[in-house]
Amino acid sequence: MKIPSFKEDRLQLIIKSLECMDENKFNRDKMRKCILGLYPNKSEKAVFRGIAIPTSRHLGLIVGYDEYIRPSADGILLLKSRYDNKLHQDVTRAIFLEIDKNLFGFIDTLKKLNFEMVPYLHFEKNVEGAEEYKKRWLKVLDQCELIKLTEEKKWAYRKIFLMKIILSLTERNLDYRRKRIFFKEYLFRAYEKLSLKSAGIVDMEDLRGEVALKLLKEKEEIITERQFDDLLREIPLAMDKYIISLGQPMGAEEKLFELNGKYYRTLSIKMFMNTEGGNDR
C-alpha cells in the first residue's frame, strides 16, 4: 500500500483548515487568508499550496479545485459534529480509521504484528513508504486515540500500542451492515430535499453529506462516504414504487460512486404513486 504524501500532522490544524475552506467556499482569496492566519510567519506557497490543500486533498477531506474547493461529505461530517464533544470524537475516529484502512493500512499492520506493544523500528520495517509520512500518520492516529505513541525524542526508542477498546468501538461505528434498516429512508428523504434545488438530479457527494448529517443529528449514527456507497450498492435500482437512475461524469471527476465497474456522479429518483394514495418506498 503506497502511503500518500501529506504535510500536516496536527489534527486540530487539519480541521481548522477545513473550516476555513467551508466558510469561504467560492472565495479563494478569503479562504487563503483564513488558512494563512493559522500559520503565522509562513508564506502562501508553503502553507496554502504546500500544506493545507494537498493534505486535505490526499486525505479525501475536500473536493473541487480553484474557486470550487469545498469539504467532502466526510469533511462536512467532521465539521458539523463539533456541537457535541463525544460525538465529534467518535466521528473523527471513524473517519480517520477509514482513511487509514483505505490509504495507509497502519492499523491492519499493527494487528498482524500481534503484539501488545510494537517498537517503532519494527513497525517501520513492515510498512512501505517515506519515513516522514509514516511518522506523521502515526501522530494523527495517536491524536485520534486509536493508538498510543510513546514520547521519546528519538523515534528509534518509541513504541506503539493499539488502543483496543476504542478501536473496537470505532470499527463498530464503521460497520455499515447494521445501518441497512434505516438507510433507505434517509436516502430518499435527503434526495427529496436536495432535488428541489437541482431539477431532480443530485450530485452524489452532496447526497452523501446530506444523509450523513441527517443520521448524525437524528440518530447519532455515523455514515462515512464508504459506508454510504456500500449501502447504496445494496439497494435495488428499480422497484414497483420507484426507479433510481445514476448519471455518469462528463470528464475526470472526484469521489465518484462505483457500481459494477462503472462510475457515476449523480443520482435521480422517480417515484410512482401508490394506488392506495401514497408513496411506498
N, C-alpha and C positions, 0 to 999 in steps of 0.2 A: 504494500500500500504506500503510494507516494505521498509524503507529507507536504501540504501546501505551504507556501511562504506567507508569513504574516508578521507584522512589526510591533503589534501592541499586545502585551500580556497582562495588563491591568484591567480586570473585569469591569470595574466602575467606569473607566475611561472608554471602554468599548461601548457600554450602554449610554454614556453621556454623549458620545459622538453620534450614536444612533438617534438620540433625542434631538440633536441639532439638525439632523437630516429630516426628521419627521416634522419638526416645527417650521422648517424653512423649505418645504417642498416647492419646486418651481422657481426658487430664487437662489441661484447658485452663489451669488455674492454674499448674501446673508448667511447662508449655510457655511461658507468658507470662513467668514468672520467668527461665527459661533464656535466652530471647531478650533480655530486658531486661538481663541480665548482659553481653551482647555490646556494649551501647551505654550505657556509664556516663553518669550525669547527664542522661539523657533520659527524657521521660515515656512512660508506657504508650501513650497515644494517638498520640504521634509515632512510636514505634518499632513496637509490636506491630500496631496497626491502621493505621498510616500508612506503614510501610516494609516490614517483614518479610512479612506476609501478602499485601498487594497485589502486591509484587514477585514472590514465589513463584507466586502465582496467575496473574498476567499472563504469566509465562514458562512456565506449564504444568507447574511442578515439584511442585505439590500438588493434591490433590483433597479434597472434603468441606468441611463447614462446622462452625463452633462446636466441639463436643466431638469431631467426627469428622474433623477436619483430619488429613491424613497425606500423606507423599510420594507422588507419582505413580510410575508404573513408571520413567520417566526419572529422577525424583528418587532413587528407590531405587538405580538403577544408578550414579548419581553417588556416592552414599554408600558403597555396598558395593564399589566398585572401588578404594578407597583403600589396600588391602593391598599394592598394587604401584604405585609412583610413576609409572612409564612408562605402565602400563595405565590408570591414573587420568587421566593427561594425555590419552591417546587418547580415552577415554570423554568427558571434559569437552569436548574439541574437537568431537567428533562431535555431542554433544547441543546444544551452543551454536551450532554451524553449522546444525544442523537448525532450531533456534529462529529463527535469522537468516533462513533460507530461507522459513520459514512466516510470520513476523511482521514482519520488518524489511526484508529484501531488500538489505542493505548490501553484502554480498559480490558479489552479482549486479550491482549498480550499479557497483561498483568495476571489475569485469571488463569491463562495457560501455564504461566510460570509456577502457579500453585504454591506460593509461599505467603506466610503471614506478612513478611517484610522482604522487600526486594531492594538490594543495593542498586543505586542509580547506574553504576558501571555495568552491572549485569543486565539491567533493563535496556540500556543504551545499545548493547551489542545485539539485542534481539529486534531492534527497530531500525528500518532503513530511513535515510534522510539526513539533512543537515542538522548538526548538533544544536545550533542556536534555536531552531524551530522546535526541536524536541523539548528543550528546557522551557521555552515559552509556553508550550501547550501544557506541560506538566504544572506550571504555575497557575494556569487558568483552571485546570481540573482541581487543583488544591484550593483555590478560592471558591469554587463551587462545592467544596467539601465532599467530592466524590473520591478523592484520595487525600492522604496526609503526607506532605513532603517535609522531611526534617530540614532544619535551617542552618546547617553547617555552611560556612562561607565557601569552602571548596566543594564543588559538585561531586568530586571523586569520593567524598565521605557521606554524601546524602543517601537517605533511604526513603523508600516509598511504601506506604501502607494503603491498601484498599479499605475504604470506609464501607464495610459490607452491608450494614443495616441501611444506611442512606442509599447506597447503590441499589439494594433490593427494592426499596420503596420507589425509587426513581424508575427502575425498569418496569414496575407495575404501572406507573403513570404512562409509560410508552407502549403498553400492551393495547393495541387497537381492538382486539377481539371482544373485550368486554364492553366496548362502546358501540357495538353494532345495533344494540336495541334502540338507541335514540338518535343515531347519526342521520338517518334518512329524514326524519322530521326536521332536524336543524338545517340540513342541506336545502330542503325545499323552502323553509322559512327565510333563510339567508338569500337564496336566489330570488324569492319574491320581492324582497326589499331592494336588492341591487338592480333587478331588472327594470324597475320603474324609472331608473335614470339612464338606462343603456339600450332601450328599444328591444329588450329581451335577450340580448347577447352579453353575457357576463364574462369578464376576464377571470381566468382560473385562479390567479394569485389573489385577486380581490375576494373571490368566493372562499378561498382557504382562510383568509384573515377574518372575514365576517363570521363564518362558522366557529372559528376558534374563539372569538371574543364572546359570542352568544353563549357558548358552552361554558366558558370560564366564568362569566357573570351569573348565569342562571343555575349551573350545576357544580361549579368549581371543578370542572373536568378539563384536562389539558389535552388539546388536539394539536399536535405539531403538523407541519406540512406533510411529512412522510406518512403519518397516521391517516390524515385526510385522504391522501392518494390511495393508500391500501384499502380504506373503507369504500371509497368511490368505485374502485375496481370491482367490488363485490355486488354492487347494485345493478340489477338488470336495467339496460338502457331503454327497453320497450316493454310496457305493460298495457293492460286494457285501459288504465286510467291516465297514462302519461307516456310521452316519448322524450328521452334525453338525447340531444344532439351535441356532438363535440366538433369544434372548429379547429382546423389545422392552421399553423402560423404561416404568414406570407414569406418570412425570411428567418434569419437566425434570431432566436429568442431565448430568454432565460426562464428557468423554473417551469418548464412545460410539464403537462400531465402525460404520462406514458401508459398506453394500453395496447397490449398485444403487439408490441414492437413499433407502434406508431405514436407520434407525439402531437399533443393538442394544446391550444392556448385558451380557447373559450368554451363555454357551455351554455346551452339554452334548453328550456323545458317547455313542452307543450302539454297542457292539461286538458283532459276530456271530462265533461260534466258527468257526474254520477246521475244515473236515471232516477235516483230517489231524491235528487235535489241538492247534491253537494259534491265536493271534490274528495275522492277517496284516494289517498296516497299509499 
